[in-house]
């Protein structure tokens, strides 16, 4: 599903070049559950942004479903993101003035889905994530765990093949964090590929594969049951 070959990403900070990613190469098969781990500044988030088509590599090849997405223009990148990739972030990134229903509905609206179908899909999604009674609440009226569940509902409403999660439990208490991880793991059991950046070793150990990074390189890549 995902193939990276010799991915490099360099940022200019003042007069100094910072090599965020160095010769990154690996594949991810459909349905894998991957944790990307490493210290701050190791390149984890830069890698996730490239996987999510939010950033471009300076060199190397990124193929998604055999398509060289690293060479697509911005319009085509947006189309791939919309239909194939869902994002879950540490700070939720919900729109404050929109209700939970409206936040989840937004990707469908942008994709031009008919209002009647949008209403049914969002209603079903909120019910599936235990948020039926929070549909008309705005983010400020929700707990952290509820906000993240809204964010996951939004990330999956377009039925993507891949979920990219950047520290999805980093802003939650342990109980809410465990609930969110259980949801992501259930999505993985349903066949969605999950790639998660985390600092939490206990959470990382639950993935079937751990990629450890240091100084922009892959330090180790291990699979376990």
ZAVOGU-29642 format. One record per residue (C-alpha): residue number from 1; x, y, z. Coordinates in Angstrom, 3 decimals. Layout:
N
+-----+----------+----------+----------+
:   i :        X :        Y :        Z :
+-----+----------+----------+----------+
: NUM :        X :        Y :        Z :
...
+-----+----------+----------+----------+
***
This chain:
225
+-----+----------+----------+----------+
:   i :        X :        Y :        Z :
+-----+----------+----------+----------+
:   1 :    0.000 :    0.000 :    0.000 :
:   2 :    2.692 :    2.502 :    1.091 :
:   3 :    6.196 :    2.485 :   -0.365 :
:   4 :    8.882 :    4.999 :    0.587 :
:   5 :   12.269 :    4.967 :   -1.126 :
:   6 :   15.192 :    7.175 :   -0.043 :
:   7 :   12.994 :    9.982 :    1.301 :
:   8 :   14.924 :   13.127 :    2.275 :
:   9 :   13.550 :   16.293 :    3.887 :
:  10 :   15.713 :   19.311 :    4.626 :
:  11 :   14.617 :   22.532 :    6.340 :
:  12 :   16.516 :   25.813 :    6.280 :
:  13 :   16.710 :   27.305 :    9.790 :
:  14 :   18.486 :   30.642 :    9.505 :
:  15 :   21.618 :   29.854 :    7.525 :
:  16 :   21.716 :   26.249 :    8.665 :
:  17 :   20.300 :   23.207 :    6.891 :
:  18 :   18.477 :   20.790 :    9.182 :
:  19 :   18.108 :   17.256 :    7.827 :
:  20 :   14.756 :   16.178 :    9.251 :
:  21 :   14.657 :   12.923 :    7.252 :
:  22 :   17.629 :   11.007 :    5.855 :
:  23 :   17.288 :    8.143 :    3.364 :
:  24 :   13.978 :    6.847 :    4.733 :
:  25 :   12.859 :    3.637 :    3.024 :
:  26 :   10.130 :    1.212 :    4.116 :
:  27 :    6.849 :   -0.342 :    3.014 :
:  28 :    3.544 :   -0.610 :    4.873 :
:  29 :    1.075 :   -3.301 :    3.839 :
:  30 :   -2.688 :   -2.883 :    3.827 :
:  31 :   -4.111 :   -3.439 :    7.297 :
:  32 :   -0.878 :   -3.008 :    9.265 :
:  33 :   -0.787 :   -1.334 :   12.676 :
:  34 :    2.456 :    0.642 :   12.926 :
:  35 :    3.833 :    2.763 :   15.761 :
:  36 :    6.527 :    5.330 :   14.921 :
:  37 :    8.610 :    6.168 :   17.981 :
:  38 :   11.638 :    8.263 :   18.865 :
:  39 :   12.721 :   11.276 :   20.852 :
:  40 :   11.667 :   14.838 :   20.038 :
:  41 :   13.402 :   16.009 :   16.861 :
:  42 :   13.906 :   12.479 :   15.546 :
:  43 :   11.761 :   13.157 :   12.454 :
:  44 :    8.564 :   11.353 :   13.460 :
:  45 :    6.113 :   14.172 :   12.776 :
:  46 :    7.897 :   15.201 :    9.568 :
:  47 :    7.565 :   11.631 :    8.345 :
:  48 :    3.883 :   11.522 :    9.279 :
:  49 :    3.269 :   14.808 :    7.416 :
:  50 :    4.852 :   13.351 :    4.295 :
:  51 :    2.834 :   10.134 :    4.636 :
:  52 :   -0.293 :   12.290 :    4.956 :
:  53 :    0.610 :   14.398 :    1.899 :
:  54 :    0.739 :   17.529 :    4.056 :
:  55 :    4.404 :   18.005 :    3.105 :
:  56 :    6.610 :   16.973 :    0.200 :
:  57 :    9.990 :   15.257 :    0.348 :
:  58 :   12.959 :   17.075 :   -1.167 :
:  59 :   14.005 :   13.836 :   -2.849 :
:  60 :   12.989 :   10.216 :   -2.954 :
:  61 :    9.814 :    8.438 :   -4.035 :
:  62 :    6.515 :    8.016 :   -2.190 :
:  63 :    4.062 :    5.571 :   -3.748 :
:  64 :    0.545 :    5.041 :   -2.413 :
:  65 :   -1.378 :    2.197 :   -4.005 :
:  66 :    1.284 :    2.107 :   -6.756 :
:  67 :    0.738 :    5.800 :   -7.566 :
:  68 :    3.701 :    8.184 :   -7.246 :
:  69 :    1.942 :   10.669 :   -5.007 :
:  70 :    5.174 :   12.585 :   -4.376 :
:  71 :    4.855 :   13.893 :   -7.948 :
:  72 :    1.184 :   14.952 :   -7.895 :
:  73 :    0.072 :   18.575 :   -8.077 :
:  74 :   -1.767 :   20.189 :   -5.162 :
:  75 :   -5.274 :   19.519 :   -6.513 :
:  76 :   -4.599 :   15.817 :   -6.965 :
:  77 :   -2.896 :   15.611 :   -3.564 :
:  78 :   -6.005 :   17.101 :   -1.946 :
:  79 :   -8.170 :   14.537 :   -3.712 :
:  80 :   -6.042 :   11.632 :   -2.484 :
:  81 :   -6.020 :   13.019 :    1.070 :
:  82 :   -9.777 :   13.482 :    1.069 :
:  83 :  -10.607 :    9.933 :   -0.004 :
:  84 :   -7.772 :    7.773 :    1.265 :
:  85 :   -6.316 :    9.289 :    4.444 :
:  86 :   -7.841 :   10.229 :    7.788 :
:  87 :   -5.973 :   12.320 :   10.373 :
:  88 :   -6.146 :   12.250 :   14.178 :
:  89 :   -4.102 :   14.892 :   16.013 :
:  90 :   -3.029 :   15.419 :   19.613 :
:  91 :   -4.913 :   18.721 :   19.879 :
:  92 :   -8.019 :   17.492 :   17.993 :
:  93 :   -8.106 :   20.403 :   15.475 :
:  94 :  -11.868 :   20.721 :   15.724 :
:  95 :  -13.461 :   23.962 :   14.541 :
:  96 :  -14.648 :   25.737 :   17.730 :
:  97 :  -17.728 :   27.408 :   16.271 :
:  98 :  -19.076 :   24.162 :   14.773 :
:  99 :  -21.011 :   21.510 :   16.671 :
: 100 :  -19.778 :   17.923 :   16.908 :
: 101 :  -22.221 :   17.037 :   14.117 :
: 102 :  -20.951 :   19.858 :   11.890 :
: 103 :  -17.292 :   19.019 :   12.525 :
: 104 :  -17.848 :   15.403 :   11.471 :
: 105 :  -19.978 :   16.505 :    8.518 :
: 106 :  -17.344 :   18.907 :    7.136 :
: 107 :  -15.356 :   16.413 :    4.977 :
: 108 :  -18.602 :   15.206 :    3.392 :
: 109 :  -19.648 :   18.781 :    2.655 :
: 110 :  -16.288 :   19.538 :    1.030 :
: 111 :  -16.604 :   16.356 :   -1.041 :
: 112 :  -20.029 :   17.431 :   -2.342 :
: 113 :  -22.037 :   14.638 :   -0.691 :
: 114 :  -25.793 :   15.244 :   -0.780 :
: 115 :  -27.294 :   16.724 :    2.442 :
: 116 :  -29.633 :   13.780 :    3.091 :
: 117 :  -26.798 :   11.267 :    2.846 :
: 118 :  -24.534 :   13.490 :    4.958 :
: 119 :  -27.107 :   13.605 :    7.739 :
: 120 :  -27.483 :    9.829 :    7.830 :
: 121 :  -23.754 :    9.099 :    7.705 :
: 122 :  -22.910 :   11.604 :   10.445 :
: 123 :  -25.766 :   10.416 :   12.660 :
: 124 :  -24.555 :    6.812 :   12.305 :
: 125 :  -20.924 :    7.801 :   12.955 :
: 126 :  -21.722 :    9.748 :   16.119 :
: 127 :  -23.813 :    6.855 :   17.407 :
: 128 :  -20.994 :    4.394 :   16.669 :
: 129 :  -18.571 :    6.466 :   18.747 :
: 130 :  -20.993 :    6.953 :   21.641 :
: 131 :  -21.648 :   10.601 :   20.827 :
: 132 :  -25.305 :   10.607 :   19.837 :
: 133 :  -26.249 :   12.871 :   22.755 :
: 134 :  -23.346 :   15.246 :   22.038 :
: 135 :  -24.216 :   15.998 :   18.404 :
: 136 :  -25.231 :   19.615 :   19.068 :
: 137 :  -22.415 :   20.380 :   21.498 :
: 138 :  -19.478 :   22.539 :   20.453 :
: 139 :  -15.899 :   21.421 :   21.256 :
: 140 :  -15.675 :   23.670 :   24.342 :
: 141 :  -18.652 :   21.775 :   25.796 :
: 142 :  -16.984 :   18.363 :   25.380 :
: 143 :  -14.404 :   16.508 :   27.439 :
: 144 :  -10.993 :   15.737 :   25.945 :
: 145 :  -11.957 :   12.139 :   25.265 :
: 146 :  -15.196 :   13.221 :   23.590 :
: 147 :  -13.333 :   15.723 :   21.418 :
: 148 :  -10.932 :   13.028 :   20.268 :
: 149 :  -13.820 :   10.692 :   19.474 :
: 150 :  -15.376 :   13.472 :   17.386 :
: 151 :  -12.011 :   13.889 :   15.653 :
: 152 :  -11.834 :   10.142 :   14.923 :
: 153 :  -15.415 :   10.174 :   13.615 :
: 154 :  -14.439 :   13.048 :   11.313 :
: 155 :  -11.265 :   11.194 :   10.234 :
: 156 :  -13.217 :    8.079 :    9.264 :
: 157 :  -16.391 :    9.595 :    7.798 :
: 158 :  -14.980 :    9.384 :    4.238 :
: 159 :  -14.082 :    5.716 :    4.823 :
: 160 :  -10.323 :    6.133 :    4.303 :
: 161 :   -7.895 :    3.266 :    3.843 :
: 162 :   -5.333 :    4.814 :    6.207 :
: 163 :   -5.558 :    6.541 :    9.593 :
: 164 :   -2.548 :    8.658 :   10.578 :
: 165 :   -2.519 :    9.489 :   14.291 :
: 166 :   -0.044 :   12.002 :   15.748 :
: 167 :    0.197 :   11.516 :   19.540 :
: 168 :   -3.566 :   10.805 :   19.729 :
: 169 :   -3.474 :   10.285 :   23.509 :
: 170 :   -0.954 :   13.023 :   24.323 :
: 171 :   -3.598 :   15.484 :   25.538 :
: 172 :   -5.809 :   12.988 :   27.379 :
: 173 :   -5.978 :   11.376 :   30.811 :
: 174 :   -5.141 :    7.668 :   30.992 :
: 175 :   -8.765 :    6.478 :   30.897 :
: 176 :   -9.697 :    8.606 :   27.862 :
: 177 :   -6.398 :    7.710 :   26.188 :
: 178 :   -7.067 :    3.997 :   26.603 :
: 179 :  -10.533 :    4.476 :   25.118 :
: 180 :   -9.091 :    6.243 :   22.064 :
: 181 :   -6.461 :    3.541 :   21.497 :
: 182 :   -9.150 :    0.852 :   21.735 :
: 183 :  -11.133 :    2.688 :   19.044 :
: 184 :   -8.093 :    2.940 :   16.739 :
: 185 :   -7.325 :   -0.742 :   17.265 :
: 186 :  -10.911 :   -1.681 :   16.451 :
: 187 :  -10.655 :    0.328 :   13.216 :
: 188 :   -7.463 :   -1.592 :   12.435 :
: 189 :   -9.261 :   -4.905 :   13.036 :
: 190 :  -11.810 :   -3.752 :   10.460 :
: 191 :   -8.989 :   -3.528 :    7.902 :
: 192 :   -7.916 :    0.125 :    8.109 :
: 193 :   -4.165 :    0.703 :    8.099 :
: 194 :   -3.180 :    2.619 :   11.247 :
: 195 :    0.121 :    4.513 :   11.530 :
: 196 :    0.610 :    6.241 :   14.857 :
: 197 :    3.315 :    8.518 :   16.231 :
: 198 :    3.639 :    8.135 :   19.991 :
: 199 :    6.088 :    8.778 :   22.834 :
: 200 :    4.238 :    6.313 :   25.057 :
: 201 :    6.120 :    3.002 :   25.134 :
: 202 :    3.139 :    1.082 :   26.505 :
: 203 :    0.933 :    2.293 :   23.647 :
: 204 :    3.653 :    1.714 :   21.054 :
: 205 :    4.103 :   -1.854 :   22.291 :
: 206 :    0.475 :   -2.602 :   21.396 :
: 207 :    1.168 :   -2.065 :   17.676 :
: 208 :    2.142 :   -5.051 :   15.531 :
: 209 :    5.155 :   -3.138 :   14.202 :
: 210 :    7.397 :   -0.479 :   15.734 :
: 211 :    9.602 :    1.835 :   13.674 :
: 212 :   12.098 :    3.670 :   15.878 :
: 213 :   13.688 :    6.868 :   14.615 :
: 214 :   16.733 :    8.894 :   15.646 :
: 215 :   18.285 :   11.936 :   13.965 :
: 216 :   16.046 :   11.640 :   10.916 :
: 217 :   16.918 :    8.004 :   10.257 :
: 218 :   15.217 :    4.692 :   10.915 :
: 219 :   17.067 :    3.156 :   13.832 :
: 220 :   15.084 :   -0.094 :   13.941 :
: 221 :   12.021 :   -1.670 :   12.369 :
: 222 :   10.548 :   -4.626 :   14.229 :
: 223 :    7.378 :   -6.688 :   13.978 :
: 224 :    5.767 :   -8.710 :   16.728 :
: 225 :    2.480 :  -10.453 :   17.411 :
+-----+----------+----------+----------+
***
